[in-house]
Amino acid sequence: MDTEEFPLPRSRMANERLHAVIPGGAHTYAKGDDQYPENLAPVISHGRGAHVWDIDDNRYIEYGSGLRSVSLGHAHPRVIEAVRRELDRGSNFVRPSIVEVEAAERFLATVPTAEMVKFAKNGSDVTTAAVRLARAATGRPRVAICGDHPFFSVDDWFIGTTPMSAGIPAATTELTVAFPYGDLAATEQLLTRYQDEVACLILEPAGHTEPPPGYLTGLRELADRHGCVLIFDEMITGLRWSEAGAQGLYGVVPDLSTFGKALGNGFAVSALAGRRDLMERGGLRHSGDRVFLLSTTHGAETHSLAAAMAVQTTYVEEGITARLHALGARLAAGVRDAAASMGVGDHIVVRGRASNLVFATLDENRQPSQQYRTLFLRHLLAGGVLAPSFVVSSALSDADIDRTVDVVAQACAVYRKALDAADPTPWVAGRPVKPVFRRLA
């Protein structure tokens, strides 16, 4: 399929409708049409398994589904069946439903490093609750975030540190400091500089590279020595690294951890988990000052909790994490071989754990390039591959992976032409894609 034969007329009209009534044209910035080549931002009709269809009736093999949340594939039978069982029983009551305790017990059985759990709807809900709890427990004002990780929360304590800090008081932002991933010495210097001021260290326990040997253990020791709370943001690593997250894989226990994304397979559910003595500060069975931990109207929707239980059961019984790794390894090897065979192996670079692959698009000087990313995405879309990342779902087949690699090879051939010309502009066909975090639209 040639890109010039891929105009997406209905999607273009729908995008205009979206922008007319929704700021940014989407409810998540990472789903915005500025993240895709000009006039090539498909609007989705429906999905099944690893495939989605747009409203122009094009079918795509999809990666990074639901911003990494749909790890079992769309409309997974076990999840949908669990949700259906709850739908005609009511979804929200004036008192807790029995599903709440069942879901909590299932979660704690799956993540045995945690002692209590509280559910919410979004990752931001629970990361902010973790920060508030750490501040309450320590009496300290500062939050130390890992500066190498891209996102923690929509709330002021984090967004104030990004280029999109409009509307956030400087006094709030000044209370957030950053430490580099993998560098214990620099983190200790930070904690010493702000001695007795840092309430918590919050980070993704792993990302596009594996933790250096001894790093997470060393961070645990640093947090203990300086009296701050260690928080693992397991939004991405939860389930994808192991059923019990990165903490289960690497054997380092944080004080608090946050889960979401894969936990609901697209349904809205997140979790704050951790040590009983910390978590109970948000409860009723302690004698200290009460912490307003989490209190959300829809946090315990029965069908979302049923989805979470079905997801955890499916992961454990069907070995989903291992399947994600196998599929990702097959895809990474295929993409690397295709890029190398087309002479662009140093320019299209696949990174990350097999279950969480991303790609970098580098220019003729081997620097990250939004123009080359645009070229690459454009030709993937034309081949029926929707891939802002190469994050796999377990619904992908080997045939899907092989088809993706064929499309990547075709895109790499064009990429090579652009590199030879030292100018991708003729193959970009419009404005380049843009980073989410930028000061001006």
C-alpha positions in Angstrom: 0.0 0.0 0.0 1.5 3.3 -1.0 1.2 6.3 1.4 -0.3 8.4 -1.3 -3.2 5.9 -1.4 -3.8 6.2 2.3 -5.7 9.4 2.9 -8.0 8.5 5.8 -10.8 10.9 4.8 -13.2 9.9 7.6 -10.4 10.0 10.2 -9.4 13.4 9.1 -13.0 14.7 9.5 -13.3 13.0 12.9 -10.1 14.6 14.0 -11.5 18.0 13.2 -14.6 17.1 15.2 -12.4 16.0 18.1 -10.4 19.2 18.2 -13.7 21.3 18.1 -15.0 19.8 21.4 -11.9 18.3 23.2 -8.8 20.3 24.0 -6.0 18.6 22.1 -8.3 16.4 20.2 -7.9 13.5 22.6 -8.3 12.7 26.3 -4.6 11.6 26.6 -1.8 13.8 25.1 0.1 10.7 24.0 -2.9 9.8 21.8 -3.0 13.2 20.1 -2.8 13.6 16.3 0.4 15.6 16.7 2.0 12.3 17.6 1.4 11.0 14.1 2.3 12.1 10.6 0.1 14.9 9.2 -3.3 13.7 8.0 -2.3 10.1 9.0 -3.8 9.9 12.5 -6.4 7.1 12.4 -9.5 7.3 14.5 -10.4 3.9 15.8 -13.7 2.1 15.3 -13.0 -1.1 17.2 -10.4 -3.7 18.2 -10.1 -7.4 18.5 -7.0 -9.2 19.8 -3.9 -7.5 18.4 -5.8 -5.8 15.6 -7.7 -2.5 15.4 -9.9 -1.1 12.6 -10.2 2.7 11.9 -13.3 4.4 10.8 -12.0 4.3 7.2 -12.2 0.5 7.4 -8.4 0.0 7.4 -7.1 -2.9 9.7 -3.8 -2.5 11.6 -1.6 -4.7 13.7 -1.4 -2.6 16.8 1.4 -2.1 19.3 1.5 -0.2 22.6 -2.3 -0.8 22.9 -4.0 1.6 25.2 -0.7 3.2 26.2 0.6 -0.3 27.2 -2.6 -1.1 29.2 -4.1 -3.7 26.8 -1.5 -6.5 27.3 -3.8 -9.4 26.6 -5.3 -8.0 23.5 -8.6 -6.2 22.9 -11.8 -7.8 24.2 -10.0 -10.7 25.8 -12.6 -13.5 26.4 -11.7 -14.2 30.0 -11.7 -10.5 30.9 -14.9 -9.7 29.1 -16.7 -12.7 30.6 -15.7 -11.6 34.1 -16.9 -8.0 33.4 -20.2 -9.3 31.9 -20.9 -11.3 35.1 -20.9 -8.0 37.1 -22.6 -5.7 34.7 -26.2 -6.7 35.6 -25.4 -6.9 39.3 -24.8 -3.2 39.7 -21.5 -1.3 39.5 -21.4 1.1 42.5 -23.1 1.0 45.9 -23.3 3.1 49.1 -21.1 0.5 50.9 -18.2 -1.7 49.8 -19.2 -4.7 47.6 -17.8 -8.1 48.3 -15.9 -7.8 45.0 -13.6 -5.2 46.7 -12.2 -7.6 49.2 -12.0 -10.4 46.7 -10.0 -8.2 44.3 -7.7 -6.9 47.2 -7.0 -10.5 48.3 -6.3 -11.6 44.7 -3.9 -8.7 44.2 -2.0 -9.3 47.4 -1.7 -13.0 46.6 -0.3 -12.0 43.2 2.0 -9.3 44.7 3.0 -10.9 48.0 5.6 -8.2 48.7 2.7 -5.8 49.6 0.6 -6.1 52.7 -2.3 -3.8 51.9 -3.8 -2.3 48.7 -6.2 0.4 47.7 -7.7 0.7 44.3 -8.4 3.8 42.2 -8.9 4.6 38.5 -5.7 6.3 37.1 -2.0 6.0 37.7 -1.8 9.6 38.8 -4.4 8.9 41.6 -2.1 6.4 43.2 1.3 7.9 42.6 0.1 11.2 44.2 -1.5 9.2 47.1 1.9 7.5 47.6 3.7 10.9 47.7 1.1 12.3 50.1 1.5 9.3 52.4 5.3 9.5 52.3 5.1 13.2 53.3 2.7 12.4 56.1 4.8 9.5 57.4 8.1 11.4 57.4 6.9 14.9 58.0 9.1 16.0 55.2 8.2 18.3 52.2 10.4 17.3 49.3 9.8 14.6 46.7 12.8 13.1 44.9 11.8 11.8 41.4 14.0 9.8 39.0 14.7 12.4 36.4 15.4 9.8 33.7 11.8 8.5 33.7 9.2 10.3 31.5 6.0 10.4 33.6 4.7 10.0 37.1 1.5 12.0 37.5 -0.7 14.7 36.0 -0.5 16.4 39.4 1.4 19.6 40.2 4.3 17.9 42.1 5.4 16.3 38.8 4.0 18.3 35.9 5.7 21.4 37.4 9.0 19.8 36.5 8.1 19.4 32.7 8.1 22.0 29.9 4.3 22.1 30.3 4.4 23.8 33.7 2.0 26.6 33.0 -0.4 27.2 35.8 1.7 25.5 38.5 3.2 27.8 41.2 7.0 27.8 41.4 6.8 27.1 45.1 5.2 23.8 44.4 7.8 22.8 41.8 10.7 23.7 44.0 9.7 20.9 46.4 10.4 18.3 43.7 14.0 17.4 43.1 15.5 14.8 40.7 18.1 12.0 40.9 19.6 10.0 38.0 18.7 6.4 37.4 21.5 4.0 38.2 23.7 6.4 40.1 23.7 5.7 43.8 26.5 8.3 44.6 24.5 11.1 43.0 21.4 10.1 44.8 23.2 10.0 48.1 24.6 13.5 47.4 21.1 14.7 46.8 19.8 13.2 50.0 22.7 14.7 51.9 22.2 18.1 50.3 18.5 18.0 51.4 19.2 16.2 54.7 16.0 15.4 56.5 13.9 17.1 53.8 13.2 14.3 51.3 10.0 12.4 52.0 10.4 9.8 49.3 12.4 8.4 46.3 10.0 7.6 43.5 11.1 5.8 40.3 10.2 3.2 37.8 12.3 0.2 39.1 13.3 -0.6 35.5 12.9 1.0 32.1 14.6 0.7 28.7 17.7 -0.7 30.4 18.1 -3.3 33.1 18.9 -2.0 36.6 22.7 -2.0 37.1 23.8 -4.9 39.4 23.0 -4.0 43.0 21.3 -0.7 42.1 17.8 -1.4 43.5 19.3 -3.0 46.6 21.6 0.0 47.1 18.6 2.4 46.7 16.7 0.4 49.3 19.6 0.9 51.7 19.9 4.6 50.9 16.2 5.1 51.6 16.5 3.3 54.9 19.7 5.2 55.9 18.2 8.6 55.1 14.7 7.8 56.5 12.7 8.3 53.3 10.1 6.2 51.7 11.0 4.1 48.6 8.2 4.1 46.0 8.3 1.9 42.9 6.1 3.1 40.1 5.1 -0.2 38.5 2.6 1.2 36.0 4.6 -0.3 33.2 6.7 -3.0 34.9 3.7 -4.4 36.8 2.7 -7.8 35.2 5.0 -7.1 32.1 8.1 -7.9 34.2 6.5 -10.6 36.3 3.1 -11.2 37.7 4.4 -9.4 40.9 6.1 -6.6 38.9 9.7 -5.6 38.9 9.8 -6.0 42.7 8.9 -9.7 42.3 11.5 -10.2 39.5 14.4 -8.4 41.2 13.6 -9.3 44.8 13.8 -5.7 46.2 10.8 -4.7 48.3 9.7 -1.0 48.2 7.8 0.6 51.0 5.0 1.6 48.5 4.3 0.6 44.9 1.8 1.7 42.3 0.2 -0.5 39.6 -2.2 0.2 36.7 -2.2 -0.2 32.9 -1.9 -4.0 32.3 -3.8 -4.6 35.6 -7.1 -3.9 33.9 -6.4 -4.8 30.3 -8.0 -1.5 29.2 -10.5 -1.2 32.0 -9.9 1.7 34.5 -8.2 0.3 37.6 -5.0 1.3 39.4 -3.6 0.2 42.8 -1.5 1.6 45.6 0.1 -1.2 47.6 2.6 -1.4 50.4 3.6 -1.8 54.0 0.7 -2.1 56.4 2.1 0.5 58.9 2.2 3.1 56.1 -1.0 2.2 54.3 -3.0 2.0 57.6 -2.3 5.7 58.1 -5.0 6.2 55.5 -7.4 3.9 57.4 -9.3 3.8 60.7 -7.2 1.5 62.8 -4.4 3.7 64.1 -4.0 6.5 66.6 -2.1 9.1 64.6 -3.2 12.0 62.3 -5.5 10.7 59.5 -4.1 10.8 56.0 -6.6 11.5 53.2 -5.2 8.6 51.2 -7.6 7.8 48.4 -11.3 8.3 48.3 -12.7 8.1 44.7 -16.3 7.7 43.7 -15.6 5.1 41.1 -12.4 3.5 42.5 -14.2 0.3 43.3 -16.4 -0.1 40.3 -17.3 -3.8 40.4 -16.7 -4.6 36.7 -13.2 -3.0 36.7 -12.2 -5.0 39.8 -13.5 -8.1 38.1 -11.4 -7.3 35.1 -8.3 -7.0 37.3 -8.9 -10.3 38.9 -9.4 -12.0 35.5 -6.2 -10.4 34.2 -4.2 -11.6 37.2 -5.6 -15.1 36.9 -4.9 -15.2 33.1 -1.3 -14.1 33.6 -0.6 -16.7 36.2 -2.5 -19.6 34.6 -1.4 -19.0 31.0 2.2 -17.8 31.5 1.4 -14.4 29.8 4.6 -12.7 30.9 6.7 -15.4 29.3 4.7 -15.1 26.1 5.1 -11.3 26.0 8.9 -11.8 26.3 8.9 -14.5 23.6 6.9 -12.3 21.2 9.0 -9.2 21.9 12.2 -11.1 21.4 11.0 -12.4 18.0 10.0 -8.9 17.0 13.2 -7.2 18.2 15.4 -9.7 16.4 13.3 -9.3 13.2 13.4 -5.5 13.3 17.1 -5.4 13.9 17.8 -7.9 11.1 15.5 -5.9 8.7 17.2 -2.6 9.7 20.7 -4.1 9.3 19.9 -5.6 5.9 18.7 -2.2 4.6 21.8 -0.5 6.0 20.0 1.4 8.7 20.8 -0.7 11.7 22.6 2.2 13.4 19.6 4.5 12.8 16.5 2.5 13.7 17.3 1.2 17.2 15.1 -1.1 19.2 15.5 -0.7 23.0 14.0 -2.1 26.2 13.0 -5.3 27.8 11.4 -7.7 25.3 7.9 -7.1 26.8 8.3 -3.3 26.6 10.1 -2.5 23.4 10.5 1.1 22.0 12.4 2.3 19.0 14.6 5.3 18.4 14.9 7.0 15.0 18.3 8.5 14.4 19.4 10.9 11.7 22.5 10.8 9.6 24.5 12.1 12.6 22.9 9.4 14.8 20.9 12.0 16.7 17.2 11.5 17.7 15.1 12.9 14.9 11.4 13.7 14.9 11.5 14.0 11.1 12.9 10.5 10.7 10.4 9.2 13.2 7.6 10.8 11.0 9.0 9.1 7.9 9.1 5.7 9.7 5.6 6.0 11.2 4.2 7.1 7.9 5.5 3.9 6.1 4.4 1.7 9.0 0.9 3.0 8.8 0.9 2.6 5.1 1.7 -1.1 5.6 -1.1 -1.5 8.2 1.1 -1.3 11.3 0.1 1.1 14.1 3.2 1.3 16.2 4.1 4.4 18.3 6.2 1.8 20.1 6.9 -1.9 19.7 5.2 -2.9 22.9 3.6 -6.3 22.3 0.4 -7.8 23.5 -0.1 -11.5 24.1 -2.7 -11.6 21.3 -0.1 -11.2 18.6 0.6 -14.2 16.5 3.9 -15.2 14.9 2.3 -14.2 11.6 1.6 -10.7 12.9 5.2 -10.4 14.0 6.5 -11.6 10.6 4.2 -9.2 8.8 5.4 -6.3 11.0 9.0 -7.2 10.2 8.2 -7.1 6.4 6.6 -3.7 6.7 9.5 -2.5 8.8 11.9 -3.7 6.0 9.9 -1.6 3.5 10.1 1.4 5.7 13.8 0.9 6.2 14.4 1.0 2.5 12.8 4.5 2.3 14.8 5.5 5.4 18.0 4.5 3.7 17.1 6.8 0.7 16.5 9.7 3.1 19.8 9.1 4.9 21.6 9.0 1.5 20.0 12.3 0.6 20.9 13.7 4.1 17.3 15.2 4.1 14.2 13.3 5.0 11.9 16.2 4.1 10.7 14.8 0.7 9.5 11.6 2.4 7.9 13.2 5.5 5.0 14.9 3.5 4.0 17.5 6.1 5.0 18.7 9.6 7.0 16.3 11.7 5.5 14.6 14.8 6.1 16.4 18.1 7.1 15.4 21.6 4.3 15.4 24.1 6.1 17.6 26.6 6.7 21.0 24.9 6.0 24.5 26.0 4.2 25.8 22.9 1.6 23.9 20.9 
